[in-house]
Amino acid sequence: MFLVYILQSSKSGRFYIGHTEDLIKRILRHNHGQVVATKNKGPWEVVYKESYSTRSEAVRRELEIKSKKSRKYIEALINTQNY
C-alpha cells in the first residue's frame, strides 16, 4: 500500500506533499532533517493522507495535488478528511 500525504510545518504553517510506502519512517526522516526539501523547516505533522494500491497511482495523485498550486485546495482536502 502506498500513501499520498500532506505535512504541515508547526513552525511556518507551510505544506509539503509527498508519497511513501512507510509513513512512519518517512515522517521521521522529515523531522530529523534527512529530506532536503523540508530540512530546517519543521517540525512536521501529518495533516492528510490517502491510500493507493500502486506507486504509480500514488505518484499520479501527488502530482495532481501539487499541480493545483493552491493553499485553499490543500486546506479543503484537509478539512474533508476524517482521521
mmCIF file of the N, C-alpha and C atoms, coordinates in Angstrom:
data_MODEL
# 
_entry.id   MODEL 
# 
loop_
_atom_site.group_PDB 
_atom_site.id 
_atom_site.type_symbol 
_atom_site.label_atom_id 
_atom_site.label_alt_id 
_atom_site.label_comp_id 
_atom_site.label_asym_id 
_atom_site.label_entity_id 
_atom_site.label_seq_id 
_atom_site.pdbx_PDB_ins_code 
_atom_site.Cartn_x 
_atom_site.Cartn_y 
_atom_site.Cartn_z 
_atom_site.occupancy 
_atom_site.B_iso_or_equiv 
_atom_site.pdbx_formal_charge 
_atom_site.auth_seq_id 
_atom_site.auth_comp_id 
_atom_site.auth_asym_id 
_atom_site.auth_atom_id 
_atom_site.pdbx_PDB_model_num 
ATOM 1   N N  . MET A 1 1  ? 0.838   -1.176 0.000   1.00 0.00 ? 1  MET A N  1 
ATOM 2   C CA . MET A 1 1  ? 0.000   0.000  0.000   1.00 0.00 ? 1  MET A CA 1 
ATOM 3   C C  . MET A 1 1  ? 0.888   1.246  0.000   1.00 0.00 ? 1  MET A C  1 
ATOM 4   N N  . PHE A 1 2  ? 0.500   2.222  -0.777  1.00 0.00 ? 2  PHE A N  1 
ATOM 5   C CA . PHE A 1 2  ? 1.229   3.480  -0.873  1.00 0.00 ? 2  PHE A CA 1 
ATOM 6   C C  . PHE A 1 2  ? 0.329   4.605  -0.400  1.00 0.00 ? 2  PHE A C  1 
ATOM 7   N N  . LEU A 1 3  ? 0.946   5.607  0.194   1.00 0.00 ? 3  LEU A N  1 
ATOM 8   C CA . LEU A 1 3  ? 0.188   6.737  0.718   1.00 0.00 ? 3  LEU A CA 1 
ATOM 9   C C  . LEU A 1 3  ? 0.650   8.027  0.072   1.00 0.00 ? 3  LEU A C  1 
ATOM 10  N N  . VAL A 1 4  ? -0.307  8.881  -0.221  1.00 0.00 ? 4  VAL A N  1 
ATOM 11  C CA . VAL A 1 4  ? -0.027  10.272 -0.538  1.00 0.00 ? 4  VAL A CA 1 
ATOM 12  C C  . VAL A 1 4  ? -0.296  11.005 0.760   1.00 0.00 ? 4  VAL A C  1 
ATOM 13  N N  . TYR A 1 5  ? 0.621   11.875 1.148   1.00 0.00 ? 5  TYR A N  1 
ATOM 14  C CA . TYR A 1 5  ? 0.469   12.550 2.433   1.00 0.00 ? 5  TYR A CA 1 
ATOM 15  C C  . TYR A 1 5  ? 0.745   14.036 2.290   1.00 0.00 ? 5  TYR A C  1 
ATOM 16  N N  . ILE A 1 6  ? 0.164   14.790 3.196   1.00 0.00 ? 6  ILE A N  1 
ATOM 17  C CA . ILE A 1 6  ? 0.439   16.218 3.293   1.00 0.00 ? 6  ILE A CA 1 
ATOM 18  C C  . ILE A 1 6  ? 0.919   16.479 4.709   1.00 0.00 ? 6  ILE A C  1 
ATOM 19  N N  . LEU A 1 7  ? 2.055   17.135 4.794   1.00 0.00 ? 7  LEU A N  1 
ATOM 20  C CA . LEU A 1 7  ? 2.612   17.537 6.074   1.00 0.00 ? 7  LEU A CA 1 
ATOM 21  C C  . LEU A 1 7  ? 2.419   19.040 6.226   1.00 0.00 ? 7  LEU A C  1 
ATOM 22  N N  . GLN A 1 8  ? 2.310   19.473 7.479   1.00 0.00 ? 8  GLN A N  1 
ATOM 23  C CA . GLN A 1 8  ? 2.285   20.899 7.749   1.00 0.00 ? 8  GLN A CA 1 
ATOM 24  C C  . GLN A 1 8  ? 3.351   21.219 8.786   1.00 0.00 ? 8  GLN A C  1 
ATOM 25  N N  . SER A 1 9  ? 4.079   22.282 8.531   1.00 0.00 ? 9  SER A N  1 
ATOM 26  C CA . SER A 1 9  ? 5.126   22.716 9.449   1.00 0.00 ? 9  SER A CA 1 
ATOM 27  C C  . SER A 1 9  ? 4.505   23.436 10.635  1.00 0.00 ? 9  SER A C  1 
ATOM 28  N N  . SER A 1 10 ? 4.856   23.003 11.834  1.00 0.00 ? 10 SER A N  1 
ATOM 29  C CA . SER A 1 10 ? 4.402   23.682 13.045  1.00 0.00 ? 10 SER A CA 1 
ATOM 30  C C  . SER A 1 10 ? 5.068   25.047 13.167  1.00 0.00 ? 10 SER A C  1 
ATOM 31  N N  . LYS A 1 11 ? 6.206   25.186 12.525  1.00 0.00 ? 11 LYS A N  1 
ATOM 32  C CA . LYS A 1 11 ? 6.999   26.418 12.597  1.00 0.00 ? 11 LYS A CA 1 
ATOM 33  C C  . LYS A 1 11 ? 6.442   27.512 11.691  1.00 0.00 ? 11 LYS A C  1 
ATOM 34  N N  . SER A 1 12 ? 6.146   27.170 10.442  1.00 0.00 ? 12 SER A N  1 
ATOM 35  C CA . SER A 1 12 ? 5.749   28.190 9.462   1.00 0.00 ? 12 SER A CA 1 
ATOM 36  C C  . SER A 1 12 ? 4.332   28.032 8.920   1.00 0.00 ? 12 SER A C  1 
ATOM 37  N N  . GLY A 1 13 ? 3.721   26.863 9.137   1.00 0.00 ? 13 GLY A N  1 
ATOM 38  C CA . GLY A 1 13 ? 2.393   26.611 8.569   1.00 0.00 ? 13 GLY A CA 1 
ATOM 39  C C  . GLY A 1 13 ? 2.422   26.141 7.130   1.00 0.00 ? 13 GLY A C  1 
ATOM 40  N N  . ARG A 1 14 ? 3.607   26.038 6.546   1.00 0.00 ? 14 ARG A N  1 
ATOM 41  C CA . ARG A 1 14 ? 3.737   25.593 5.145   1.00 0.00 ? 14 ARG A CA 1 
ATOM 42  C C  . ARG A 1 14 ? 3.365   24.123 5.003   1.00 0.00 ? 14 ARG A C  1 
ATOM 43  N N  . PHE A 1 15 ? 2.994   23.746 3.777   1.00 0.00 ? 15 PHE A N  1 
ATOM 44  C CA . PHE A 1 15 ? 2.625   22.373 3.474   1.00 0.00 ? 15 PHE A CA 1 
ATOM 45  C C  . PHE A 1 15 ? 3.704   21.705 2.635   1.00 0.00 ? 15 PHE A C  1 
ATOM 46  N N  . TYR A 1 16 ? 3.814   20.386 2.786   1.00 0.00 ? 16 TYR A N  1 
ATOM 47  C CA . TYR A 1 16 ? 4.679   19.547 1.953   1.00 0.00 ? 16 TYR A CA 1 
ATOM 48  C C  . TYR A 1 16 ? 3.843   18.354 1.509   1.00 0.00 ? 16 TYR A C  1 
ATOM 49  N N  . ILE A 1 17 ? 3.885   18.027 0.237   1.00 0.00 ? 17 ILE A N  1 
ATOM 50  C CA . ILE A 1 17 ? 3.111   16.917 -0.320  1.00 0.00 ? 17 ILE A CA 1 
ATOM 51  C C  . ILE A 1 17 ? 4.087   15.858 -0.815  1.00 0.00 ? 17 ILE A C  1 
ATOM 52  N N  . GLY A 1 18 ? 3.831   14.591 -0.468  1.00 0.00 ? 18 GLY A N  1 
ATOM 53  C CA . GLY A 1 18 ? 4.701   13.517 -0.906  1.00 0.00 ? 18 GLY A CA 1 
ATOM 54  C C  . GLY A 1 18 ? 3.963   12.191 -0.955  1.00 0.00 ? 18 GLY A C  1 
ATOM 55  N N  . HIS A 1 19 ? 4.699   11.137 -1.286  1.00 0.00 ? 19 HIS A N  1 
ATOM 56  C CA . HIS A 1 19 ? 4.134   9.784  -1.273  1.00 0.00 ? 19 HIS A CA 1 
ATOM 57  C C  . HIS A 1 19 ? 5.170   8.845  -0.672  1.00 0.00 ? 19 HIS A C  1 
ATOM 58  N N  . THR A 1 20 ? 4.691   7.746  -0.105  1.00 0.00 ? 20 THR A N  1 
ATOM 59  C CA . THR A 1 20 ? 5.579   6.793  0.540   1.00 0.00 ? 20 THR A CA 1 
ATOM 60  C C  . THR A 1 20 ? 4.886   5.457  0.724   1.00 0.00 ? 20 THR A C  1 
ATOM 61  N N  . GLU A 1 21 ? 5.678   4.458  1.018   1.00 0.00 ? 21 GLU A N  1 
ATOM 62  C CA . GLU A 1 21 ? 5.147   3.147  1.363   1.00 0.00 ? 21 GLU A CA 1 
ATOM 63  C C  . GLU A 1 21 ? 5.156   2.954  2.890   1.00 0.00 ? 21 GLU A C  1 
ATOM 64  N N  . ASP A 1 22 ? 5.971   3.751  3.585   1.00 0.00 ? 22 ASP A N  1 
ATOM 65  C CA . ASP A 1 22 ? 6.095   3.647  5.041   1.00 0.00 ? 22 ASP A CA 1 
ATOM 66  C C  . ASP A 1 22 ? 6.025   5.054  5.642   1.00 0.00 ? 22 ASP A C  1 
ATOM 67  N N  . LEU A 1 23 ? 4.837   5.473  6.045   1.00 0.00 ? 23 LEU A N  1 
ATOM 68  C CA . LEU A 1 23 ? 4.626   6.840  6.516   1.00 0.00 ? 23 LEU A CA 1 
ATOM 69  C C  . LEU A 1 23 ? 5.384   7.148  7.803   1.00 0.00 ? 23 LEU A C  1 
ATOM 70  N N  . ILE A 1 24 ? 5.446   6.212  8.709   1.00 0.00 ? 24 ILE A N  1 
ATOM 71  C CA . ILE A 1 24 ? 6.143   6.453  9.980   1.00 0.00 ? 24 ILE A CA 1 
ATOM 72  C C  . ILE A 1 24 ? 7.627   6.730  9.726   1.00 0.00 ? 24 ILE A C  1 
ATOM 73  N N  . LYS A 1 25 ? 8.253   5.887  8.928   1.00 0.00 ? 25 LYS A N  1 
ATOM 74  C CA . LYS A 1 25 ? 9.672   6.074  8.609   1.00 0.00 ? 25 LYS A CA 1 
ATOM 75  C C  . LYS A 1 25 ? 9.888   7.402  7.874   1.00 0.00 ? 25 LYS A C  1 
ATOM 76  N N  . ARG A 1 26 ? 8.979   7.724  6.978   1.00 0.00 ? 26 ARG A N  1 
ATOM 77  C CA . ARG A 1 26 ? 9.122   8.947  6.183   1.00 0.00 ? 26 ARG A CA 1 
ATOM 78  C C  . ARG A 1 26 ? 8.988   10.208 7.039   1.00 0.00 ? 26 ARG A C  1 
ATOM 79  N N  . ILE A 1 27 ? 8.021   10.246 7.941   1.00 0.00 ? 27 ILE A N  1 
ATOM 80  C CA . ILE A 1 27 ? 7.844   11.419 8.800   1.00 0.00 ? 27 ILE A CA 1 
ATOM 81  C C  . ILE A 1 27 ? 9.049   11.586 9.719   1.00 0.00 ? 27 ILE A C  1 
ATOM 82  N N  . LEU A 1 28 ? 9.623   10.485 10.175  1.00 0.00 ? 28 LEU A N  1 
ATOM 83  C CA . LEU A 1 28 ? 10.836  10.574 10.993  1.00 0.00 ? 28 LEU A CA 1 
ATOM 84  C C  . LEU A 1 28 ? 11.983  11.197 10.201  1.00 0.00 ? 28 LEU A C  1 
ATOM 85  N N  . ARG A 1 29 ? 12.113  10.812 8.940   1.00 0.00 ? 29 ARG A N  1 
ATOM 86  C CA . ARG A 1 29 ? 13.157  11.400 8.088   1.00 0.00 ? 29 ARG A CA 1 
ATOM 87  C C  . ARG A 1 29 ? 12.939  12.891 7.901   1.00 0.00 ? 29 ARG A C  1 
ATOM 88  N N  . HIS A 1 30 ? 11.684  13.297 7.684   1.00 0.00 ? 30 HIS A N  1 
ATOM 89  C CA . HIS A 1 30 ? 11.384  14.727 7.545   1.00 0.00 ? 30 HIS A CA 1 
ATOM 90  C C  . HIS A 1 30 ? 11.765  15.479 8.821   1.00 0.00 ? 30 HIS A C  1 
ATOM 91  N N  . ASN A 1 31 ? 11.388  14.945 9.954   1.00 0.00 ? 31 ASN A N  1 
ATOM 92  C CA . ASN A 1 31 ? 11.597  15.645 11.221  1.00 0.00 ? 31 ASN A CA 1 
ATOM 93  C C  . ASN A 1 31 ? 13.021  15.567 11.746  1.00 0.00 ? 31 ASN A C  1 
ATOM 94  N N  . HIS A 1 32 ? 13.848  14.694 11.160  1.00 0.00 ? 32 HIS A N  1 
ATOM 95  C CA . HIS A 1 32 ? 15.253  14.621 11.555  1.00 0.00 ? 32 HIS A CA 1 
ATOM 96  C C  . HIS A 1 32 ? 16.166  15.311 10.542  1.00 0.00 ? 32 HIS A C  1 
ATOM 97  N N  . GLY A 1 33 ? 15.584  16.075 9.637   1.00 0.00 ? 33 GLY A N  1 
ATOM 98  C CA . GLY A 1 33 ? 16.378  16.846 8.684   1.00 0.00 ? 33 GLY A CA 1 
ATOM 99  C C  . GLY A 1 33 ? 17.040  16.036 7.600   1.00 0.00 ? 33 GLY A C  1 
ATOM 100 N N  . GLN A 1 34 ? 16.506  14.862 7.285   1.00 0.00 ? 34 GLN A N  1 
ATOM 101 C CA . GLN A 1 34 ? 17.111  13.992 6.277   1.00 0.00 ? 34 GLN A CA 1 
ATOM 102 C C  . GLN A 1 34 ? 16.473  14.139 4.894   1.00 0.00 ? 34 GLN A C  1 
ATOM 103 N N  . VAL A 1 35 ? 15.543  15.080 4.760   1.00 0.00 ? 35 VAL A N  1 
ATOM 104 C CA . VAL A 1 35 ? 14.909  15.353 3.468   1.00 0.00 ? 35 VAL A CA 1 
ATOM 105 C C  . VAL A 1 35 ? 15.234  16.805 3.114   1.00 0.00 ? 35 VAL A C  1 
ATOM 106 N N  . VAL A 1 36 ? 15.938  17.007 2.021   1.00 0.00 ? 36 VAL A N  1 
ATOM 107 C CA . VAL A 1 36 ? 16.425  18.331 1.649   1.00 0.00 ? 36 VAL A CA 1 
ATOM 108 C C  . VAL A 1 36 ? 15.297  19.364 1.592   1.00 0.00 ? 36 VAL A C  1 
ATOM 109 N N  . ALA A 1 37 ? 14.177  19.014 1.005   1.00 0.00 ? 37 ALA A N  1 
ATOM 110 C CA . ALA A 1 37 ? 13.081  19.972 0.818   1.00 0.00 ? 37 ALA A CA 1 
ATOM 111 C C  . ALA A 1 37 ? 12.460  20.454 2.120   1.00 0.00 ? 37 ALA A C  1 
ATOM 112 N N  . THR A 1 38 ? 12.582  19.669 3.189   1.00 0.00 ? 38 THR A N  1 
ATOM 113 C CA . THR A 1 38 ? 11.941  20.045 4.450   1.00 0.00 ? 38 THR A CA 1 
ATOM 114 C C  . THR A 1 38 ? 12.936  20.319 5.574   1.00 0.00 ? 38 THR A C  1 
ATOM 115 N N  . LYS A 1 39 ? 14.214  20.214 5.274   1.00 0.00 ? 39 LYS A N  1 
ATOM 116 C CA . LYS A 1 39 ? 15.249  20.394 6.302   1.00 0.00 ? 39 LYS A CA 1 
ATOM 117 C C  . LYS A 1 39 ? 15.173  21.797 6.897   1.00 0.00 ? 39 LYS A C  1 
ATOM 118 N N  . ASN A 1 40 ? 15.230  21.873 8.216   1.00 0.00 ? 40 ASN A N  1 
ATOM 119 C CA . ASN A 1 40 ? 15.203  23.121 8.979   1.00 0.00 ? 40 ASN A CA 1 
ATOM 120 C C  . ASN A 1 40 ? 13.907  23.916 8.824   1.00 0.00 ? 40 ASN A C  1 
ATOM 121 N N  . LYS A 1 41 ? 12.840  23.251 8.404   1.00 0.00 ? 41 LYS A N  1 
ATOM 122 C CA . LYS A 1 41 ? 11.561  23.938 8.235   1.00 0.00 ? 41 LYS A CA 1 
ATOM 123 C C  . LYS A 1 41 ? 10.479  23.340 9.118   1.00 0.00 ? 41 LYS A C  1 
ATOM 124 N N  . GLY A 1 42 ? 10.809  22.318 9.889   1.00 0.00 ? 42 GLY A N  1 
ATOM 125 C CA . GLY A 1 42 ? 9.839   21.627 10.724  1.00 0.00 ? 42 GLY A CA 1 
ATOM 126 C C  . GLY A 1 42 ? 9.837   22.144 12.132  1.00 0.00 ? 42 GLY A C  1 
ATOM 127 N N  . PRO A 1 43 ? 9.225   21.452 13.032  1.00 0.00 ? 43 PRO A N  1 
ATOM 128 C CA . PRO A 1 43 ? 8.741   20.070 12.916  1.00 0.00 ? 43 PRO A CA 1 
ATOM 129 C C  . PRO A 1 43 ? 7.494   19.967 12.036  1.00 0.00 ? 43 PRO A C  1 
ATOM 130 N N  . TRP A 1 44 ? 7.346   18.773 11.468  1.00 0.00 ? 44 TRP A N  1 
ATOM 131 C CA . TRP A 1 44 ? 6.272   18.484 10.534  1.00 0.00 ? 44 TRP A CA 1 
ATOM 132 C C  . TRP A 1 44 ? 5.257   17.544 11.160  1.00 0.00 ? 44 TRP A C  1 
ATOM 133 N N  . GLU A 1 45 ? 4.001   17.753 10.805  1.00 0.00 ? 45 GLU A N  1 
ATOM 134 C CA . GLU A 1 45 ? 2.908   16.913 11.293  1.00 0.00 ? 45 GLU A CA 1 
ATOM 135 C C  . GLU A 1 45 ? 2.072   16.451 10.098  1.00 0.00 ? 45 GLU A C  1 
ATOM 136 N N  . VAL A 1 46 ? 1.684   15.182 10.099  1.00 0.00 ? 46 VAL A N  1 
ATOM 137 C CA . VAL A 1 46 ? 0.812   14.667 9.041   1.00 0.00 ? 46 VAL A CA 1 
ATOM 138 C C  . VAL A 1 46 ? -0.586  15.232 9.265   1.00 0.00 ? 46 VAL A C  1 
ATOM 139 N N  . VAL A 1 47 ? -1.103  15.923 8.237   1.00 0.00 ? 47 VAL A N  1 
ATOM 140 C CA . VAL A 1 47 ? -2.444  16.509 8.351   1.00 0.00 ? 47 VAL A CA 1 
ATOM 141 C C  . VAL A 1 47 ? -3.430  15.892 7.358   1.00 0.00 ? 47 VAL A C  1 
ATOM 142 N N  . TYR A 1 48 ? -2.907  15.042 6.435   1.00 0.00 ? 48 TYR A N  1 
ATOM 143 C CA . TYR A 1 48 ? -3.776  14.440 5.422   1.00 0.00 ? 48 TYR A CA 1 
ATOM 144 C C  . TYR A 1 48 ? -3.074  13.234 4.824   1.00 0.00 ? 48 TYR A C  1 
ATOM 145 N N  . LYS A 1 49 ? -3.856  12.208 4.482   1.00 0.00 ? 49 LYS A N  1 
ATOM 146 C CA . LYS A 1 49 ? -3.296  11.050 3.778   1.00 0.00 ? 49 LYS A CA 1 
ATOM 147 C C  . LYS A 1 49 ? -4.380  10.335 2.988   1.00 0.00 ? 49 LYS A C  1 
ATOM 148 N N  . GLU A 1 50 ? -3.958  9.710  1.904   1.00 0.00 ? 50 GLU A N  1 
ATOM 149 C CA . GLU A 1 50 ? -4.817  8.892  1.042   1.00 0.00 ? 50 GLU A CA 1 
ATOM 150 C C  . GLU A 1 50 ? -4.060  7.615  0.710   1.00 0.00 ? 50 GLU A C  1 
ATOM 151 N N  . SER A 1 51 ? -4.759  6.501  0.599   1.00 0.00 ? 51 SER A N  1 
ATOM 152 C CA . SER A 1 51 ? -4.144  5.199  0.302   1.00 0.00 ? 51 SER A CA 1 
ATOM 153 C C  . SER A 1 51 ? -4.351  4.812  -1.158  1.00 0.00 ? 51 SER A C  1 
ATOM 154 N N  . TYR A 1 52 ? -3.319  4.173  -1.721  1.00 0.00 ? 52 TYR A N  1 
ATOM 155 C CA . TYR A 1 52 ? -3.369  3.663  -3.097  1.00 0.00 ? 52 TYR A CA 1 
ATOM 156 C C  . TYR A 1 52 ? -2.696  2.302  -3.143  1.00 0.00 ? 52 TYR A C  1 
ATOM 157 N N  . SER A 1 53 ? -3.137  1.463  -4.053  1.00 0.00 ? 53 SER A N  1 
ATOM 158 C CA . SER A 1 53 ? -2.590  0.113  -4.131  1.00 0.00 ? 53 SER A CA 1 
ATOM 159 C C  . SER A 1 53 ? -1.268  0.051  -4.900  1.00 0.00 ? 53 SER A C  1 
ATOM 160 N N  . THR A 1 54 ? -0.995  1.033  -5.755  1.00 0.00 ? 54 THR A N  1 
ATOM 161 C CA . THR A 1 54 ? 0.261   1.019  -6.509  1.00 0.00 ? 54 THR A CA 1 
ATOM 162 C C  . THR A 1 54 ? 0.991   2.355  -6.383  1.00 0.00 ? 54 THR A C  1 
ATOM 163 N N  . ARG A 1 55 ? 2.294   2.297  -6.573  1.00 0.00 ? 55 ARG A N  1 
ATOM 164 C CA . ARG A 1 55 ? 3.106   3.515  -6.533  1.00 0.00 ? 55 ARG A CA 1 
ATOM 165 C C  . ARG A 1 55 ? 2.689   4.473  -7.643  1.00 0.00 ? 55 ARG A C  1 
ATOM 166 N N  . SER A 1 56 ? 2.403   3.951  -8.824  1.00 0.00 ? 56 SER A N  1 
ATOM 167 C CA . SER A 1 56 ? 2.056   4.840  -9.938  1.00 0.00 ? 56 SER A CA 1 
ATOM 168 C C  . SER A 1 56 ? 0.773   5.627  -9.650  1.00 0.00 ? 56 SER A C  1 
ATOM 169 N N  . GLU A 1 57 ? -0.199  5.007  -8.995  1.00 0.00 ? 57 GLU A N  1 
ATOM 170 C CA . GLU A 1 57 ? -1.422  5.731  -8.616  1.00 0.00 ? 57 GLU A CA 1 
ATOM 171 C C  . GLU A 1 57 ? -1.103  6.837  -7.605  1.00 0.00 ? 57 GLU A C  1 
ATOM 172 N N  . ALA A 1 58 ? -0.246  6.522  -6.643  1.00 0.00 ? 58 ALA A N  1 
ATOM 173 C CA . ALA A 1 58 ? 0.125   7.494  -5.617  1.00 0.00 ? 58 ALA A CA 1 
ATOM 174 C C  . ALA A 1 58 ? 0.884   8.674  -6.234  1.00 0.00 ? 58 ALA A C  1 
ATOM 175 N N  . VAL A 1 59 ? 1.815   8.388  -7.124  1.00 0.00 ? 59 VAL A N  1 
ATOM 176 C CA . VAL A 1 59 ? 2.578   9.450  -7.785  1.00 0.00 ? 59 VAL A CA 1 
ATOM 177 C C  . VAL A 1 59 ? 1.640   10.330 -8.605  1.00 0.00 ? 59 VAL A C  1 
ATOM 178 N N  . ARG A 1 60 ? 0.729   9.711  -9.326  1.00 0.00 ? 60 ARG A N  1 
ATOM 179 C CA . ARG A 1 60 ? -0.236  10.463 -10.138 1.00 0.00 ? 60 ARG A CA 1 
ATOM 180 C C  . ARG A 1 60 ? -1.041  11.421 -9.260  1.00 0.00 ? 60 ARG A C  1 
ATOM 181 N N  . ARG A 1 61 ? -1.518  10.934 -8.111  1.00 0.00 ? 61 ARG A N  1 
ATOM 182 C CA . ARG A 1 61 ? -2.312  11.763 -7.210  1.00 0.00 ? 61 ARG A CA 1 
ATOM 183 C C  . ARG A 1 61 ? -1.456  12.872 -6.580  1.00 0.00 ? 61 ARG A C  1 
ATOM 184 N N  . GLU A 1 62 ? -0.232  12.540 -6.183  1.00 0.00 ? 62 GLU A N  1 
ATOM 185 C CA . GLU A 1 62 ? 0.673   13.547 -5.628  1.00 0.00 ? 62 GLU A CA 1 
ATOM 186 C C  . GLU A 1 62 ? 0.866   14.692 -6.624  1.00 0.00 ? 62 GLU A C  1 
ATOM 187 N N  . LEU A 1 63 ? 1.131   14.351 -7.864  1.00 0.00 ? 63 LEU A N  1 
ATOM 188 C CA . LEU A 1 63 ? 1.338   15.371 -8.894  1.00 0.00 ? 63 LEU A CA 1 
ATOM 189 C C  . LEU A 1 63 ? 0.062   16.168 -9.157  1.00 0.00 ? 63 LEU A C  1 
ATOM 190 N N  . GLU A 1 64 ? -1.079  15.512 -9.069  1.00 0.00 ? 64 GLU A N  1 
ATOM 191 C CA . GLU A 1 64 ? -2.351  16.212 -9.254  1.00 0.00 ? 64 GLU A CA 1 
ATOM 192 C C  . GLU A 1 64 ? -2.540  17.280 -8.173  1.00 0.00 ? 64 GLU A C  1 
ATOM 193 N N  . ILE A 1 65 ? -2.278  16.913 -6.919  1.00 0.00 ? 65 ILE A N  1 
ATOM 194 C CA . ILE A 1 65 ? -2.413  17.871 -5.818  1.00 0.00 ? 65 ILE A CA 1 
ATOM 195 C C  . ILE A 1 65 ? -1.420  19.018 -5.993  1.00 0.00 ? 65 ILE A C  1 
ATOM 196 N N  . LYS A 1 66 ? -0.175  18.688 -6.323  1.00 0.00 ? 66 LYS A N  1 
ATOM 197 C CA . LYS A 1 66 ? 0.850   19.712 -6.500  1.00 0.00 ? 66 LYS A CA 1 
ATOM 198 C C  . LYS A 1 66 ? 0.521   20.648 -7.667  1.00 0.00 ? 66 LYS A C  1 
ATOM 199 N N  . SER A 1 67 ? -0.109  20.115 -8.702  1.00 0.00 ? 67 SER A N  1 
ATOM 200 C CA . SER A 1 67 ? -0.407  20.923 -9.886  1.00 0.00 ? 67 SER A CA 1 
ATOM 201 C C  . SER A 1 67 ? -1.443  22.010 -9.603  1.00 0.00 ? 67 SER A C  1 
ATOM 202 N N  . LYS A 1 68 ? -2.225  21.837 -8.565  1.00 0.00 ? 68 LYS A N  1 
ATOM 203 C CA . LYS A 1 68 ? -3.236  22.838 -8.214  1.00 0.00 ? 68 LYS A CA 1 
ATOM 204 C C  . LYS A 1 68 ? -2.583  24.128 -7.724  1.00 0.00 ? 68 LYS A C  1 
ATOM 205 N N  . LYS A 1 69 ? -1.399  24.019 -7.116  1.00 0.00 ? 69 LYS A N  1 
ATOM 206 C CA . LYS A 1 69 ? -0.668  25.176 -6.597  1.00 0.00 ? 69 LYS A CA 1 
ATOM 207 C C  . LYS A 1 69 ? -1.574  26.091 -5.781  1.00 0.00 ? 69 LYS A C  1 
ATOM 208 N N  . SER A 1 70 ? -2.394  25.471 -4.948  1.00 0.00 ? 70 SER A N  1 
ATOM 209 C CA . SER A 1 70 ? -3.394  26.232 -4.219  1.00 0.00 ? 70 SER A CA 1 
ATOM 210 C C  . SER A 1 70 ? -3.450  25.827 -2.749  1.00 0.00 ? 70 SER A C  1 
ATOM 211 N N  . ARG A 1 71 ? -3.178  26.767 -1.882  1.00 0.00 ? 71 ARG A N  1 
ATOM 212 C CA . ARG A 1 71 ? -3.292  26.531 -0.444  1.00 0.00 ? 71 ARG A CA 1 
ATOM 213 C C  . ARG A 1 71 ? -4.746  26.233 -0.084  1.00 0.00 ? 71 ARG A C  1 
ATOM 214 N N  . LYS A 1 72 ? -5.682  26.929 -0.733  1.00 0.00 ? 72 LYS A N  1 
ATOM 215 C CA . LYS A 1 72 ? -7.108  26.717 -0.461  1.00 0.00 ? 72 LYS A CA 1 
ATOM 216 C C  . LYS A 1 72 ? -7.522  25.292 -0.809  1.00 0.00 ? 72 LYS A C  1 
ATOM 217 N N  . TYR A 1 73 ? -7.015  24.765 -1.918  1.00 0.00 ? 73 TYR A N  1 
ATOM 218 C CA . TYR A 1 73 ? -7.325  23.394 -2.323  1.00 0.00 ? 73 TYR A CA 1 
ATOM 219 C C  . TYR A 1 73 ? -6.809  22.410 -1.274  1.00 0.00 ? 73 TYR A C  1 
ATOM 220 N N  . ILE A 1 74 ? -5.581  22.618 -0.823  1.00 0.00 ? 74 ILE A N  1 
ATOM 221 C CA . ILE A 1 74 ? -4.985  21.731 0.189   1.00 0.00 ? 74 ILE A CA 1 
ATOM 222 C C  . ILE A 1 74 ? -5.768  21.821 1.497   1.00 0.00 ? 74 ILE A C  1 
ATOM 223 N N  . GLU A 1 75 ? -6.104  23.020 1.921   1.00 0.00 ? 75 GLU A N  1 
ATOM 224 C CA . GLU A 1 75 ? -6.876  23.180 3.158   1.00 0.00 ? 75 GLU A CA 1 
ATOM 225 C C  . GLU A 1 75 ? -8.251  22.521 3.047   1.00 0.00 ? 75 GLU A C  1 
ATOM 226 N N  . ALA A 1 76 ? -8.871  22.594 1.868   1.00 0.00 ? 76 ALA A N  1 
ATOM 227 C CA . ALA A 1 76 ? -10.167 21.931 1.652   1.00 0.00 ? 76 ALA A CA 1 
ATOM 228 C C  . ALA A 1 76 ? -10.018 20.418 1.766   1.00 0.00 ? 76 ALA A C  1 
ATOM 229 N N  . LEU A 1 77 ? -8.946  19.850 1.205   1.00 0.00 ? 77 LEU A N  1 
ATOM 230 C CA . LEU A 1 77 ? -8.698  18.412 1.339   1.00 0.00 ? 77 LEU A CA 1 
ATOM 231 C C  . LEU A 1 77 ? -8.576  18.027 2.807   1.00 0.00 ? 77 LEU A C  1 
ATOM 232 N N  . ILE A 1 78 ? -7.793  18.794 3.534   1.00 0.00 ? 78 ILE A N  1 
ATOM 233 C CA . ILE A 1 78 ? -7.558  18.514 4.954   1.00 0.00 ? 78 ILE A CA 1 
ATOM 234 C C  . ILE A 1 78 ? -8.874  18.577 5.738   1.00 0.00 ? 78 ILE A C  1 
ATOM 235 N N  . ASN A 1 79 ? -9.678  19.576 5.440   1.00 0.00 ? 79 ASN A N  1 
ATOM 236 C CA . ASN A 1 79 ? -10.936 19.766 6.169   1.00 0.00 ? 79 ASN A CA 1 
ATOM 237 C C  . ASN A 1 79 ? -11.980 18.698 5.869   1.00 0.00 ? 79 ASN A C  1 
ATOM 238 N N  . THR A 1 80 ? -11.844 17.984 4.751   1.00 0.00 ? 80 THR A N  1 
ATOM 239 C CA . THR A 1 80 ? -12.822 16.954 4.404   1.00 0.00 ? 80 THR A CA 1 
ATOM 240 C C  . THR A 1 80 ? -12.408 15.559 4.863   1.00 0.00 ? 80 THR A C  1 
ATOM 241 N N  . GLN A 1 81 ? -11.155 15.427 5.334   1.00 0.00 ? 81 GLN A N  1 
ATOM 242 C CA . GLN A 1 81 ? -10.675 14.097 5.751   1.00 0.00 ? 81 GLN A CA 1 
ATOM 243 C C  . GLN A 1 81 ? -11.127 13.778 7.158   1.00 0.00 ? 81 GLN A C  1 
ATOM 244 N N  . ASN A 1 82 ? -11.517 12.538 7.352   1.00 0.00 ? 82 ASN A N  1 
ATOM 245 C CA . ASN A 1 82 ? -11.854 12.026 8.675   1.00 0.00 ? 82 ASN A CA 1 
ATOM 246 C C  . ASN A 1 82 ? -10.775 11.056 9.107   1.00 0.00 ? 82 ASN A C  1 
ATOM 247 N N  . TYR A 1 83 ? -9.952  11.425 10.073  1.00 0.00 ? 83 TYR A N  1 
ATOM 248 C CA . TYR A 1 83 ? -8.902  10.520 10.573  1.00 0.00 ? 83 TYR A CA 1 
ATOM 249 C C  . TYR A 1 83 ? -9.518  9.494  11.460  1.00 0.00 ? 83 TYR A C  1 
# 
